[in-house]
């Protein structure tokens, strides 16, 4: 998959510049709109009895929920054999166990969600033939069944002539990514009914996971007790550095995603973030206490979900070394918020010879990997 050096994950634009929904590529959808196996998830509808309501139940942006018409839900042109999960129709990479190794069926299945302008390779060794094992390889070596979604930035349908008013970087937004991840979570829960899931998101993947869980919850399709860990790496839960440069200036997904996330400095919640974080950040970690999800009791199955964030420390004078996020923007109420040092950058040269090595430090540094394995292997 080709990538372009122009920038990455959290760089895109405004949710008020929407596509028409008559061709299946956008348009606001009802949070409770019914769905089939290819509709981006969907259980009980919005009017189902007992359905929780509130600000977090409302979609603030359009989503490409009809996956039969979603250009990113495809296995065509992959450079690896597509993984197979019963009922799942988009692209996912499955990591094989080595000869003689057995899966540990007592542990959760791990789903990895990559960031913008990227692919499952962000969780893999680099170079592929000589690099140190990264998260995907290390999880499999410990017997954990592991899949990485592929959000297919190569199939981005925005105009790509430049990065000022178009999308040469092939950035995607939540409207593109969230329905695919919803579909993956739902299919995995159904395909492995006796297993729990752990979710790991890097960069844009962090807010994509949270929004996918939010939408599944309000569609009545998420058994929270089946979730073990939610681990979010360098996520922009309270803003991103590219907001001022791109929001309202670029009408493509490159500008839309920046508008969805808001500004890293002087963060003020966007409509998207109001739905995602809730009033006074009350909804940032649903079921973290085993009791409350989006202000409602009775949805956690009596079991707490463990949330962890990892981000590179801020520089002591108040400036930032991470290219996109900060300690404050990555922080989640109700989570174990962990930090790696300023020297804990990605030293592998991944992503254009380490262009964004500080941002990737939360995912690929030795320090971050230690925290990840500690969390995902804690045997809870």
N, C-alpha and C positions, 0 to 999 in steps of 0.2 A: 504494500500500500504506500503510495507516495505521500509525502508530507511537505508542507511548505514552511520556510523558516519564519514567516511573519507572525504572528503570535497565537496563542494557545488558548487554553481552557477558558478562562473567565472573561473573554473579550467578545462581547456582542451587545445588541441594542434593544430597543424599546418595545414593551408589551402593548403599547397602544397602536403600534403599526402592525396590523394583523392581516392574515391571509383570509380569503374567502373560504368557506367550508364546503362549497358545492362540489369541489373536486376531491374532497377527502384529504386535503393537505393542510387544513387548519380550521379556524373558526371555533368560537367558544362552544364548549359542550357542557351539558348539564352534569354536575358532579355525580348524579345518580343515574345517568343514562345507561340503559341496559346494554349488554354486550355479549358477543360470542367469543370463541377462542381467539379471534383475531381483532378484537376491538379494544385492545390495550387494557384488559382487565375489566371486571365488572361482575359483582354479585347482586345483592339486593339493590333496588333502585332508591332514588332520593326520597321517595314517599313511603318507603318501607316503615312499618310500625317499629317504634323504638329507635329509629335512626337518630344519632346525635346531630345536633345542629349548632351553629355558631359561625364566627368569622372564618375559622379554619376549614369549614365544610364547603366554602365557596371557591371556585376556580377563578383566579385573577388573570389568567392568560389563556390563549387558545392552545389546544393540544391536538396532535395528529393521532387521534384514537383509532381510526380505521386502519389497522395495520395491513389490510389487503391492498391499500393504496399508499402506504408509507414507503418512500424510496429507501429508507434505512433499514427496513425489515426484509432483508434479503441475504441469501447465502451465495449469490452469484459473484464470481470473481475473487473469492477468498484465496489467500496464499497458504492456507492450512485446511485440513479436513474439518468440516463443521461438526461441532459437538452435537450430541443427540440427547434431548430431554423430551420425554413423551409429552405431546401437546404443545411444545414450543416451536415456533415457526421462523424466528429471526436468527441472527448469527450469534453463536456462542462458541468459545474455545474451551475444550475439555482437556485437562492435564492428566496424562497417563501415568499410572504407577509403573515403576521399574519392574523388571522381571523378578518374580518371586516375592514381590511386595504385596501385602494385603491391605485393603481398606480397613480403617478403624470405624466400624459401624456405630460405635458408641458416641462418636463426636459429630457435631453438626456438619452439614454440607456448606461450603464457603462459596459465596457468589461475589465476584470482583467487578467493580464498575469503574472504568477509566475516565480520564478527564478529556478536555477539549483538544482538538487537533491531534488526537492520539488514538491508541488502539490497545488491545490486551497486552501488547509488548511492554507497556509501562510497568507491568508486574513481573517481567521475565528478565533472565540474565542478559547482559549485553557486554561484549558481543555474544551472540547466541552460542558460538562454539567454544568460547574461552572465558567468558565473564563469570563472576561469582554468582552463586545462586541467589535469586531474589525471592519475593514472597511466594509466587506460584510454585517454584521448585521446592522451596522449604516446606510449604504446607503439604505438598504431595509426599515429600520424604518422611513426614510425620504421620502419614496414613489418612490425611483428610481429602475427601473428594472435593475437587476444586474446579469451578467454571469461571470464565471471564466473559462477560457480555461484550459484543463488538457493536458499537453504535454507528458504525459505517460512515465515518466522516467523509470517506471517499465518494459517497453517493449524495453528498450535499447538493441540493438543487438551486441554491442561490447563485446569482451572477458572480463570477470569480475573476473579473478583470483587474481589480485592484483591492486594496484594503481600506481605503478611505470611505468610499461610498458603496463598495461591493465586498465580497467575502472570499478573497484569494486564500485566506488562512483556513477556509472550510470550517469555521466555528459552527457549532450547533447550540441550540438553546434547550430549555426545559421542555418546551412544547414538542420538540423532536425526540428527546431522549427518554422522558418519563414514561410514555406509553410502552416503549420497548422493555424497560426495566420492570414495570408493572406486570407485563406479560411473562417475563422470566420468573419473577417471584411467585406468581400464581401457578404457573406450570410446574415449578419445582416443588411447591407445597403439595400439589396433586400427584406428581410423579413419585414422590418419596413420602408417603403419608405417615410413616413411622419415624421420620427424621425431623430435626430442627434445622434452621438455617442461621448462618452468620453472614452478615453483609459488610463488605469493605469497599469504601469509595474514596477515590483520590480526586482532589481538586473539584471540578464541576461535578464529578461523580458523587460527591458528598451530598450536595443539595438535591441532586437527581434522586438519590436513594430516599432522602427524607420526604421529598414531594411524592414519590411513588407510594411510600407507606401511607402518607396522608390520604391520597386519593383512594387507595385500596380500602383503607379504614372506613371512609365515608360512603363507599359503595358496598359495604358490608362483607368484603371479601378477604379480610385479614385476621387470622387467628394469632393474636400477639403472643400467646403462650408458645407458639412454634418458633419464635425468634430467640436466639441466644445472645449474640453480640452484634452491635452496630458500631463499626469502627470507621471514623471519618478523618481523612488525611488532608491537611491544608485546604479545608473547605471554607467557602466565603459565606458563612451563615449570617454575617453582619457587614457585608460590603466587600467590594473588590477595587483594586487600584485603577482599573481601566474605565471606570464609570464615567468620569468627566470627559474623557477623550472620545468615548464611543456612543454613549447614550444620547439619543436624539440627533446624532450626526450621521449614523449609518443605519439605513432602513432594513438591512438584512439581519439574519440571525446573529451575526457578529456584533451588531449594535443592540439587538433585542436582549441578549443574555446579560449584557452589562446593565441595562435598565431593570431587568428582573432582580438582579442581585443588589443594586444600590452602591453607594460610595463607601470605600474603606475608611476614609477620613471624614469625620462628622457624619457618621451613618444615621440616616433617617429611613425608617422602614418603607419600602416600596409596597405597592398593593400585593405583589407576589410574596414578599417577605412577611406581610401582615398575615396572610393565610398560612404561611409555613411556620412562623414562629409564635403566632398567637398573641393575645394581649399580655403585655409585660413579660414576654418570653415564656409564657406559661406552657406552651405546647412544644417546646424545643426537644424534649426527650419523652415522648409518650410511653407510658407503662414502665418508666425507669423505677418507679416505686412499687410496681406490681399492682397498682390500684387505678390510677388515673390516666386516661388517654383523651386529650383535647377537652379537658374539663369535665369528662364524663366517667363515672365509675362503672364497673361491671364489664369492661371490655378486655381486661388483661389476663383473664384466666387464672388469676391468683399467682402469676409468675412475673418477676421483674425482668425487663430487657436491660442488658448492660450496654451503656454507651461510652465510647472512648473517642476523644479527638487527639490528634497529633499535629503539631505545627512547629516551625522553627521559631526560636526566641526572637523577640524584637531586639534591636540594638539599644544599648543603655540610654542613649541620648534621645530616645523616642522615635528614632527613624527605624526603617525596616530593611532587613536583608532579603526576606522572601519577596519575590517579584510581584506578587499579587495579593497576598493576605497578610494578616498580623495576628498576634495573640488575641486581641479583642475580636477581630472579625471571625476567627475560627472557633471562639469559645461557645459552648452550649451549656445552658443551665441544666443541671441534672446529670451531666456527663463527668467522667474522669478526664479532665483536660490536661494533657501531657505535652511537654515541650522537648525538642531536641536543641542542642547547642548550635551556635553560629558556625562551628566547624563541622557540623554533621550534614554536609551537603552530599549530593550524589556524585561520587567520584568515578563512576563507570563510563562517563562520556555519552550517556544516553541522551537522546533528543538534541540532534544537531551539535554534537561534540560538547554537551553539557551547557547549552545555552541558558537553560533554566535550572541549573544544578541546585540552587537554594530551595526553590519550590519543590523540586523532586526529593529533597532531603527528607521530607516528612513521609515519603513512601519507600525510598531506595537506600537510605543511609543505613549503616550497621546499627546505629542507635535506634532508628525507627523500626527496623526489623526485629530488634530485641523486644521492643514494646508490643509490636504486633503479635509475635509468637507467644509472649507472656499472656496476652489477653485471649488469643484464640485457642490456646492450649491450656487454659487454667483449670479445665476439668469441672467447671461449675455444673 
